[in-house]
Amino acid sequence: MQRAWQTDGPWRANFPEIARRPVVSSVVRSIGYDDGHALLEVEFVSGRVYRYHLVPRRTWSGLLGAASKGRYFDAHIREKFPTTRML
């Protein structure tokens, strides 16, 4: 398993904008994906926003189609990809 890392700083302003779409979930408020950079952006109901790097398109598709976004996130994304906290 790849260890997730977190970092913060002004350089993150250079990241591309990612449009997120709202989802029905008690954990996740909205999600978006940048195919060109393999970036997944997740906004949680807490208001925190994270970016997950090197996320394959199939993982994004799986999250979109999952009946439970929170369970899918925990099983397939959390601590599996390098992570940047955006907010």
N, C-alpha and C positions, 0 to 999 in steps of 0.2 A: 504494500500500500504506500502510495506517495504521501509524504507528510505535508499537510497544508501549512502555509506560512501566511502571516499577516504583516502588512506594512502600511504606513500612512505617510503622507507628505505632500508638498505642493506639486511635485512632478505628476501626480495622478490626474491633474487637469489636462494632461496630454492624451489621456485615454479617449477613444472615440465615444460619442454619445450613443447610447443604446436605448431604443424605444421599448418600454415595458408595457405589457398588457395585464390588466387586472385578472385575477383568478379567484375561484371560489375555494377558500381554504381557511382553516382556523389558525394557521401558522404563517402562510405566505400571502402577501398582499398583491404583488405583481412580479412578473418575470419577463425577461427579454434576452435575445441572443444575437450576437454579431458573428455571422458565419465566416466572414473574412478573417477574423482574428480568433475564432473559437473561444469567444468570451460569453459566459452566462452571467447575467445580472439578476440578482434576487433581492426584492424588497420584502422584508418581514413585517408582520403586523406591529412589531415594536417600533417600526420606523427606520430601523437599521437597513443599510443597503450594502451588499457584498458582491464582488465580482469573482467568478471562478474561471481560472485560465486553463487553456488546453482541453476544453470540454468538447467531446465529439458531438457531432450533429445528432447521432442516434440517442445520446443521453438527453439532449434538449427535447427531441421528439418524444422520448419516453416520459419526461416530466410533463410536457404538454398534455399527453394522453392519459396520464395517471389519474385514477379515481381519487386517490389521496395524494395531494402534492407533498404534504409533510412527510408521509411515509416513504414516498419515492425519493425525496430529497435526502432523508436520513440514510436510506439504504444505498443510494447510487452516487451521491454528490458530496455530502458533508465529509470533510477530512480526506477526500479522495483527489482533490485538485488544488494547485496553488491558489491562494485566496487573498484578495485585497479588500479591506474594509473601505467603503467609499463614504459612508455617512454613519 
